């Protein structure tokens, strides 16, 4: 009798446990569902113990983390009810079933947003449209953070101007294997000059160099070249994270530890470092991935919102999908709409949404123009278990694996979203043409690219819009698009290459366009991003001497026994650190600037390539960033009517140690000019007339307090006229 009672108790415990561990799929983002499916598949292998963990964002009903910790989760960071947690895969199902858990979210690592490698001839063109670097501001006292891949920590571009030491203060390499004694979630960090120089490069620095380039654009000194970054006296804090192309360096047992929740920890690391120093901080992030209608970025956006604040700004790249057809629209009255899908790999996909009834057909084409159709409707998919259809269609002995899921749009639950993926052997759409047709004359339907490339068959339905990447699509993140100036370059071999992606500050065609999936205007701002010269990793050059992008090196040079490079790239990856560097200058002027205040400055001071457009818009945002006009605005000098918002191109000024104002002109004045010195409050402090032929002059302006002043130059010579800022430091 006792044995029967024990058996019944055991069975009861089994069923209670089984019920508790039935996953609540509605609480899980797509990537978390994939991880759960992978975990369950692993358990079917004989004698396999799955001890893997996933870094994810979890929102709970209260600030109490007990529902997580009692299920083996490690809470890595908390923002009220939102947590970054490491979750054992074996606990995912049970955790999702807990009433105290509202949502669990994670996404795959991002991709770097880099286009084609080309170069500029001179660094002045890198800063075209933002003006020369204002003399009074160099980012001193500001932390520039970069989360990226492929850092060369030894590059002299990151030393101070006297080459006495590196300005890199710390690095968290999330891929580092030096984890002994380190309490960080993954990898290790390095916080002393000796440790950083000994480590030399991020773990992926032998196969990646993207971060070395973006950091140089934001904060490089130029190392006695014209290739100077925007904030060359800033302090530098780095995070080397994981992206899709770093997968070879990640142990398969750890792959789910690297998600965009891990990136949130990286952003927090940088902001925490700046806070420990009492300094303002701007972070540049030149990575991203597609938006979605599943709501997989809801907690991501919330976490980023919690990280920013006064003196804490996050800047991210818009993406490089502006040349692609990203959006199709079938209006009411059009019976059907068709598009080819072609993939560089084996998988292609499309996302379709509508509040109206419609149907879809996946079409596999033959040489005689006939095709085999696989048809379905949203109602049929919603009727499937978990609203998920998984099927295989064999065409001429070739299997096509079909996955279709249905769900309400996270932005409008009246709209049904159908997400469809097709996978086969070889390149989808190349061996056999593949198309998708959407039917429903009474339906208003939108389609979005999610895997592969769309090539509309129906005329007039395709657009390049809706291509902004996440996380730059987040409301709290400043989204940066790219503009173009130069169309060709000569590399270090003397070879000329042509690459035309726009001139005179027009938006480069590859730069991703808004709106966001919930209809907001993005990008927020644009900056030079085509043919931008910056530093390249010496370790990448050494390890991959035959890499194709090295043909875009514009110079090689030796430093401390190593060969380094200046290289040029194009993409919103390149424009993003330009904007981050400019914001560092503004933070030096006002360390408590908020994201909204930065956007307000941009709305008042950005340059407009096309004055016929309304700004902001989904191509240019507020326009191309202007560092100098923005700095005048931040300082309040823009309210001084006598001070020109344009910087003088050929007049340079500095205070001597004794307080005299020294003014230099690039070439002797052809005409007489007038100088006036103003305080930031608008008070006229000094004025003088410079006769024709003047090249240098010293003005005696005693009794001035330390601070920033505006020098206005009135001249009939266009290159001379304008204003410039000059800083008087505290006397030693």
N, C-alpha and C positions, 0 to 999 in steps of 0.2 A: 504493500500500500504506500509506504514511504517513497519507494522508488518511482511509483506512478505520479505521486504529488511532485516529486523533484523534476520528473520529466515534463509535467504540465507547467511548472514554474519556469523551466528552461525554455519551453516553446513560447510561453507568454512573454518572457524577456526578449526572445528573438523577434517576435512580431512588434513589440513596442519599439525595439531598436530599429527594426526595418522601417516602421512608419515614421519614426523621428528622422531617419536619414533619407527619406524620399525628398529629393531636391525640389525647391520652389524655383522653377526655371524663370519665372517672371521677375525674380529678384537678381538674376545673374546677367551680367553683360555677355556679349557673344564670345569674347575671348575666354572668360571664366567658364562658360559652358563647354568650350572646346577642351579646356584643361580637365574638367570633370569627366568628359567623355574619354579623354586620353588615359586618365587615372583608372577608369573602370575597365578599359581595354587591357591595361597593364596587369590588372588583378586576375585576368583570365589566363595569364601565363603561369606555368607551373612554378611553384616555389619562389614567386617574385614578391618582394616586399617594397611597396612604393612609399618611400619616405620623402618624396619631393615636396617643396613648399612653393607657394606663389605669393608675390608681393602684390597686394590689392588695396583698393580703397573700400572702406566699409562705413556705411552710415547706420547708426543705431538710434533707437527711440529715446535714449538718454545718454548722458556722458559716462555712464557706468560701462566699463570695459569687461566686466565679468563674463558676459556671454561669449567673448572672444577668448579670454585667457583660460577659462575652464575647458575649452576645446582645443587647447594646445597652441593657440595663436600667440604670436609675439606682437605687441603693439609698439610700432616704431615711431609714430608721431600722432598727435591728436590735435584737432581743431574743433573743440566743442564736441558735437555728436559725430563728427567726421574723423575717421582714423585711417592711418596707413598701417597695414598689418601684414605680417608674414603668416600665411595660412597653410597648414598641412593639407595637401590635396585630399587626404583621407577624411578631413573634417569639413570639406566644402558642402557636401549635401546636408549634413546635420546642422551646420551653421546657418545655411539658407533657410532651414525650416523653423528657426527660432523666431518667435514673435518680436523679440527685441531687435532683430536685424532687419533693416528696411531694404538695403541694397548692397551688393558686392560687385565691384567693378574693377576691371583691369583691361589693358590693351597691349597688343604686341609692341615691341620696340619700334620707334619711328625710323624714318629714312632721312638722310641728309638731303637738304633742298639745294642741290648743286646742279648747274646745267652743263655748259660746255667750257673746257679750259682754253682760254685765250688771254691776251694781255694788253696792257696799255703801254704807251711809250714813256709817259711821264706821270708822276704822282699828282701833279696839279689837276690832271683830268679825272683822277680818282675822286677828288673832292669837288669836281665841277658841280655848280649849283648849290653848294653849301658854303662857298667862300673859303678863302685861306683860313687856317687855324687862327682864331683870335689870340692876339698876343697875351691878353690878360688871363686866359683860362686854358689849362692843359690837363684838367682832370685831377689835379693834385688834391689829396684829401678825399677822394672818391674811390670806391671799390668798383672795378669793372669785373663782373663775373661772366664766364663763358662756360656753358655746358655743351660739349662737342666731343669729337673723336680725333685721334691722331695728333697729339701735342708733342712738339720738340721743346723740352724745357731749357735746353742749352742755347737756343737761338739768340744771338746778340740783339735782335729786335726787341727782346723783352727785358734787356738790361736798362739801367738808368742812363741818362745822356753822357755821364762821365765814365761809363763802363766799369763802375766800381762794384756792381752786383746786380743780380736779377731782381725785378719788381714782382715776380711771382711769389706770393706769400704762402700759398697752400694749394695742394692738389688732392682731390679725392678721385683715385682711379678705381672705378667700380669693377674693373676686370683684373685688378692686381691679384696676384697669388701670395703676396706677402701679408697674409692675414693673421699671423701669430701675434697675439697681444692687442689686436685691433678690435674695438667694440662696434665698428660700423657694420651695417647689415650685410653688405657685400664689399669685396675688395679691401683697400687700405688707403689711408691718407698720409700725406707727407707735408710737414709744417715748418721745417727748418731749411735754411739755404743749403746746408751740407746734404741733407737728405734729398732735397729736390735735384741738386746737381748730380748726386750719385745715382739717382733713379733715372735721370737723363731724358726719358721719354715715356709717355703712357704706354701701357702694354701693347696697344694696337698701333703704336707709332711706327712700327716697321712696315705696316701694310696700309696705314691711313695717314693723311696729312691735312685733312679738312680743317681741324681746329687750329693748327699752326697758322693757317691762312686767315681765318676769321678773327683770331685774337690779334694778329698783326694789324688788320684794318681798324679794329676798335681801339687798340692801345699801344701799338708798336712805336718805337722812337725813330725807326728808319735806319738806324746805325749808319749815319753819315751818307745817306742816299736820299733821293727825293721821295722815297716810298714810306712816308711817315703816316702813322695812324692818327686818329682823331684826338685821343686823350693820352698823350705819351708820358704823362707824369702820374697817371693813376696807379693805384695798387691793384694787383691782379689776383683773383681767386678762381680756380678751375675745377671742373668736374668732368672727368672722362667717362662717359656713359656707354651703354650698349645700344647698337643699332642693328638693323637687319643684316648688314654686311659684316658684322663682327661675330656672327653666330659660330664661326669655326673656332673662336677662342673660348667659348662657353661650354663647360661640361654639360652633357645632356641631362644630368641629374639636377642642374641648377637653372635650366633654361627659363622656368617660370618665375624665377626671382627677378628677372629683368623685364619689367613692364613700364608703362608710363607712370605707375605709382612709384617706381624706383626713381624715375626722373623727378617726381615731386620731392623726394628726399634729397635729390641733388640740388634743386633750387633752394630748399630750406637750408642746406649746408652752406651755400654761398651767402644767403641773407643772414644766417646766424653768425657767420664769420664777420661780416660787416658790422653787425650789431655789437659783437664783442669788442670791436675797435671803436665803436661810437661813430661810424662813418656811414654816409649815404651809399646806396648801391644800385647799379643797373645791371641786369643780366641779359646777355645775348644768347639766343637759342635758334640755331639755323637748322632745325629738324622739324619733321611733321609727318602727318598721315591724313588719310581721307576723313572727312566728316561722315556722319551717319544719321539715320533717323531712328535708330534703336535706343538712343539715349545713353550710349556707352561713354559719352564724355560728360555726363551730368555731374558726377562726383569729381571728375578731373577739373572741370571749370570751378567747382565750389572750392576745391583745395587751392587752386591758384588764386582765387579771390581772397582766401585767408592768408596767403603769403605776402601779398603786396600791401602797400600802405605808404604813408609819408616817407619819402626818401628810399622807397623800395619799389623799383620799376622793372617790369619784365617785358622784353621785346622779342618777337619771334617772326620767322620768315613766312611769307604768304604762300610759297610753293611755286613750282615751275610748270604748271599745267595749263598756262594760258593759250598755248598753241593747240591744245586738244579740244575736241568736241566733248564737253562734259555734261551737257544738258540738252534734252530733247523735249519738245512740248507738242502734244496732240490736242488741239482745242475741240470743243463741242462742235459737231457738224462734220468733222473729218472721220471717215469710216475706219481707217487704220493707219498705222505708222510703222515703218520698218527701218532697221539699221543692221549693218554688218557689225560683227564683233571679231576683232583680230587680236591675238595675244602674242607677246614675245616669249611666253612660256606655254604651259599646258592648260592653264586655267583662264577662263573669261567670265565676266559677270556683269549684271546690270541690276539697278535698283529702280523699281517702278512704284509710283504712289498716285492715289486718286481717292476722292470721296465718293466717286460714282462707280457703277458696275462696269467691269471690263473683263477681257480675257486675253491670254497670251499664247503665243506659239513659238517654240524653239524649232528652227528650221535648219535641216542638214541637207546641203545642196549637192546635186550630181552634175556631171558634165553636160547632160541634155537639158539643163535648166529646170528639171524637176526637183522636188525636195520631199524629204520625210519630215513630218511635223510631230512635235510633242506638245500637246495643248493642255491648258489648265486655266482655272479661274481663281480669284482670291478666296471665294467661298469653299472651293475644293481643298485648298491648302489649309484654311482655317479649321476644316473638319478633321484634319490629320492629327495624330497624337503630337502634342506640343507644337501644333501648327507648323510642323516640319515634314516635308516630303523628301525622301531619299530614294533614288531609283537609278537604274542603268538601262540605257538604250543602246542596242548593238546595231550598227549600220555598216554593211559590208565587212562583217567580222571585226570591226573596230568598236570597242566599248566606249560609250560616253557616260560619265558619271554625273548625275544631275542632283543638285541639292537646291530646294526651294523652301524658303521660310516666309511666314506672314506674321505681321504684327501691326498694331496701331502706331502711327507716327508719334514720336515723343513730343513733337511740337504742336500737333493737332490730332487728338484721338478720333476725330471724325474721318480721318484719312487712313486708308489701309495701305500698307507698304508691302510689296512683294520683292524679296531679295533672292536673286537667282544666280547660281554658279554652275558652270559646266566644265568638266575636266576630262582630258583624253590623253592619248599618247602623242608625243610630238607637240608642235605648235597648233593651238586651237585656231581654226579659221584659215589656216594656210594649206594644210594637206587637203582639207575639205572645207569649202566656204560655209560659214555658219552665220545665221542671222536670227534676229528676234523681231516678232511682229506683235503689236499691241492693237487690239480690236475693241470697238465700242463707239458707235457714232454719237451717242448721247453722253459720252464720258469725256471729262477734261483730265488728261493724264500727263504726268511728267516722268521722265526717265533720267537717271543719273549714272555716270560711269563709276564702276567700283572695281573692275579688274579687266585688264586688256584695254583696247581702244575702240571707240564707237566711230563708225563711218556711215552716216545716214543715207539710206536709199531714198526715202521720201524727201522731196525737195523742201527747203525752207523751214525745217523743224529743228535744226541743230544750232547750238550756241556754245561759246567758249566760257560762259559764266559759271557760277557755282563751283569754282575750283579752289577756293581758299582751303588751306590745310589747317588741321588742328595741331597744336593749341593756339595758333595765332587767331583762330576764329573765336576764341573766348572773349567775352566782353571786357575782362580785366587785363587783357594782353594787348600791347601795341603791335599791330600787324603791319609788316613792311613789304612793299612791292619794289620792283627794280626798274631803273631807267637806264638809257644808253647814251653814249657820247661818241666814243671811238669805234671805228669799223675795221681796223686792221692792226697788226703788230709785227715787229721783227724780233724773233727769239734770239737766244744767246749764240746760236749757230749762224746767225745772219739771214735766216730764212723768213720771208714775209708770209703771213697768213691773214686771210680776210675773214672777218666774222661781223656781219652787220645785224645788229639787234636794236637799231634806232639811234638817232643823233639828236643833239640839242636838248636833251633832257626829256624826250618822249618816253612813255612807258615801254619797256622792252616786251615784245610779243609773247615771250615765254612766261612772263610774270602772271601769276594766278589772279583771277578776277572774282569779285563778289557778285551777288550778295552771299551771306552765309545761308546755311540751310533753314534758318529761322527768319531770314529776310533782313538781317542787319547789314549796313554798309561796311564793307571791308575791301581793300586794305585801309588802314588809317593814314598811312603816309608812304611816300616812295623816296628812294635815294639811289645814287649811282651804284649799279650792281653788275654792269656788263663790262668786261675787260678790265678788271680791277687787279692791280699789282699788290702783292703782299708776300709775307714770308712763307717758306715751305720747309718741311722737315728734312733735316740732313740725314736722319736715320732711314727715312723713306727713300731718299735719293741713293743712299748707300745700298739698301736692300733691294731696290727695284730700279736699277740703272737703265733698264730698257722700257720702263713704263711709258705709255703714250703721252701722259700728261706732262712728263718732263720736257717734251718738245715745246711746251709753253713756258718753260723757264726763260726769263729775260736776262738773268745774270747768275753766275756762280762765283763764290768768293770763299776765302779761307779765314777761319777764326779759331784760335786755340787748337790748331792741328786738325780741324774738321772742315769739310767742304759744305757750305750752306748755299741756299738758293733763294732767289726772288722769282716768284711764279705768278701767273695771272689766271683767274677763274671768272666765270660768269654765273649769275643766278641770284635769287633772293637770299641765298646764303651769304652772298657778298654785300648786299645792301643792308642787311640786318645789323651787322656790327658797326656800320657807318652811323646808323641812327642811334645805336647804343652809345657809341663814343660821343656823339653830339649831346645826348641826354646827360652823359657824365659831366660835360662842360656846364650844362645848365644846373646840375645838382651842385656843382662847386659854387655857383652863384647863389643857389637857394637849396640847401640840403634837405628841405622838407617838402619838396615838390611831390604832388601825388600824380597818379596816372592821369586823372581827369584834368589836372592843371597843365600837364605836359600836352595833352590833346588840345586844350584851349589855346596854348601858345602856338601850336601847329596851325590851328584854325585861323589865327591872326597873321601868321608870318610866312607860311609856306609859299613857294613859287608855283605859278600856274603855267604849265606848258601851253595849254589851250584855254584862252580866256573865254571862249564861247561856251564852255562847259560849266555846269553848276557844281560847286564843291561843298561838301565832300561827295565823291562819286565812287563807283565800284571799280574804277581803273586806277585812279590816282589818290584816292582818299582825300585828305585835305590838300594834297599837292606834294611837291618835292621839298624836303626839309632844307631849311636855311639856317645854319648854325649861328650866323652873326645876327641876323634879324631876330631870331629867337632869343639870343642872349640879351640883346637890347630890351626885348619885351620882358624877360625874366627880371632884369635889373630895374625895370621901370623907366629906362631911358627913352623908350619909344614914345613916351608921353611928352618928351622935350622936342618941340616942333623944329628947333634949329638943328637938331642932330639927324643926319641922313640915315635912313635904314639900310643903305647900301654901304659896304665896306670899301674903303679906298684900296685900289689894286696895287699902288706903287709907293704909298707913304707908310713908313714904319716908325714907331715911337717907343721910347722906353725911358723910365726915370733912372737917373744915376744914383749912386749911393748917397750923394749929397743932396738929392732932391731936385736937381735940375732936369728939365725935360729935353731929351735929345731926339731930334727928328731927322730922319734920313729919307731921301727920295731916290728911287731906283736910277733915274737919270736926271740931269739938270733941268730945272723948270723952263719950259718954253715961254710961259707967260707968268705974270705975277699971280700969287695966290694968297689967300687969307686963312689964318689958323685961329680957331677959338677952342678954349678948353672949358668943359662943363663938368660940374659934379653930377652924380646920378640923380640928384634932386632937381637939376635943371639950372643951377646957378652958374652964371658966366664968371669964370675965375681968371681968365687971361686971354688976351688976343694979340695977334702980331701979324704983320704983313711980310711975306717972303718975296723978295724981288726976283725978277727973271734970272735964270742961271743958278739959283740956289740948289745945292745938292745935300748939304748938311747944315744944321743949325742947332744951337743949344739955347733954350729959353729958361730964364731964371724965374722960378715960381715958388718962392719960399713959403713956409708955414702951412703946407698942405698936410693933412692927416693921411695916415695909411688908408688905402682903399682903391677903388676903381674909378677911373675918370674917362670921359669921352672927348676925343679930339676931333673936331669938325674941320674939314678942309674944303674951302670954296675955291674952285678953279674952273676955267673954261676947258681944261684938259680932262677928258672923260676918265682916263686911268688914274688921275690924281684926285679928282673930286670924290667926296664921300666922307666917311668917318672911320675911326679906329678906336679900339679900347686900349687903355694902358693902365697898368697896376703899379701903385706905389706901395712897396713893402715896408714893414716896420723896420726902422733903422737898428742895426746891431749895437 
